[in-house]
């Protein structure tokens, strides 16, 4: 299975979870074997955030779970079902993007340090930090 299909399914799954305010850089799912020897993927994923923190997230009955089932079938045909690590690239910062946030005083050019929500304020004609990054935060 193409990595892009797994990444798309991971993005969809992340949109349905509770917002944490932290960008996700990868989703890892381990293979599991049942009593009969059947290998598939676990019903939970390890989500790694931009700051190195991790959390376990249920993927049961999600598009990611279905995509991993198809991926396991493909992998089994070649003889091995391996751990899947889905890397999620962070959105690019548009050059000169102007934002307001409480981390930095006043209107300023967006930087990596202020890409994620930190008590964003809506005053002014500039976007709040965080909103454009919902897919990966």
C-alpha positions in Angstrom: 0.0 0.0 0.0 1.2 3.5 -0.8 2.4 5.6 2.1 0.3 8.5 0.9 -2.9 6.4 1.5 -1.8 5.6 5.1 -0.9 9.3 5.6 -4.3 10.4 4.3 -6.1 8.0 6.6 -4.0 9.2 9.6 -4.9 12.8 8.8 -8.6 11.9 8.8 -8.3 10.0 12.1 -6.5 13.0 13.7 -9.2 15.4 12.6 -11.8 13.3 14.5 -9.9 13.4 17.9 -10.0 16.0 20.6 -7.8 19.0 19.8 -4.6 19.0 21.9 -3.0 22.1 20.6 0.1 20.2 19.6 1.2 19.4 16.1 1.6 15.7 15.3 4.8 14.6 13.5 4.2 10.9 13.3 1.8 8.0 14.0 3.2 4.6 14.9 1.3 1.3 14.9 2.8 -2.0 16.0 1.9 -5.4 14.5 0.1 -7.8 16.7 -0.4 -11.6 16.5 -3.5 -13.5 17.7 -3.5 -17.0 19.2 -3.9 -18.6 15.8 -0.8 -16.8 14.4 -2.7 -14.3 12.4 -0.8 -11.0 12.2 -2.5 -7.7 11.9 -2.1 -4.2 13.4 -3.0 -3.1 17.0 -6.1 -1.1 17.7 -4.1 1.7 19.2 -1.5 4.1 17.7 1.3 6.0 19.3 1.0 9.6 18.3 4.2 11.7 18.5 3.9 15.5 18.9 6.2 18.2 17.6 7.6 18.7 21.1 8.5 15.0 21.5 5.5 14.1 23.8 3.6 11.0 22.9 0.1 9.8 23.5 -1.8 6.5 22.8 -4.9 6.9 20.6 -7.5 4.3 19.7 -7.8 3.7 16.0 -10.5 1.1 16.2 -13.1 1.5 13.4 -11.3 4.4 11.7 -10.1 4.9 8.1 -6.6 4.3 9.4 -7.6 0.9 10.8 -9.1 -0.1 7.5 -6.0 1.2 5.6 -3.7 -0.8 7.9 -5.8 -4.0 7.4 -5.2 -3.6 3.6 -1.5 -2.8 4.3 -1.1 -5.9 6.5 -2.5 -8.1 3.7 0.0 -6.6 1.3 2.9 -7.1 3.8 1.8 -10.6 4.6 2.1 -11.5 0.9 5.8 -10.6 1.0 6.3 -12.5 4.3 6.5 -9.9 7.0 4.2 -7.4 8.8 6.4 -4.6 10.1 5.8 -1.7 12.5 4.3 1.2 10.5 5.6 4.7 11.2 3.6 7.4 9.3 5.5 10.6 9.1 3.2 13.7 8.9 5.1 16.7 7.5 4.3 20.0 9.2 2.6 22.6 7.1 4.9 25.2 5.5 5.0 28.6 7.0 3.9 31.0 4.2 6.7 33.6 3.7 5.9 36.8 5.6 2.8 35.4 7.2 1.7 37.9 9.9 0.0 36.7 13.1 -0.8 37.8 16.6 -0.3 35.7 19.7 0.4 36.1 23.4 3.7 34.4 23.2 5.2 37.3 21.3 4.2 41.0 21.7 2.0 42.5 18.9 1.8 41.7 15.3 4.8 39.7 14.1 6.0 37.4 11.3 5.1 33.8 12.1 7.9 31.6 13.2 8.3 27.9 14.1 8.1 28.9 17.8 4.6 30.3 17.4 3.1 27.8 14.9 0.9 26.1 17.5 -1.9 27.7 19.6 -0.8 29.4 22.8 -3.7 31.6 24.0 -4.2 33.2 20.6 -5.8 36.6 20.4 -8.2 37.7 17.6 -7.5 41.4 17.7 -6.4 43.0 14.4 -6.6 41.9 10.8 -4.1 39.1 11.3 -4.9 35.4 11.7 -4.7 33.7 15.1 -1.9 31.3 15.5 -2.9 27.6 15.3 -6.1 27.7 13.2 -4.5 26.8 9.9 -2.8 23.8 11.4 -5.9 21.8 12.6 -5.0 18.8 10.5 -1.8 18.2 12.4 -2.3 19.8 15.8 
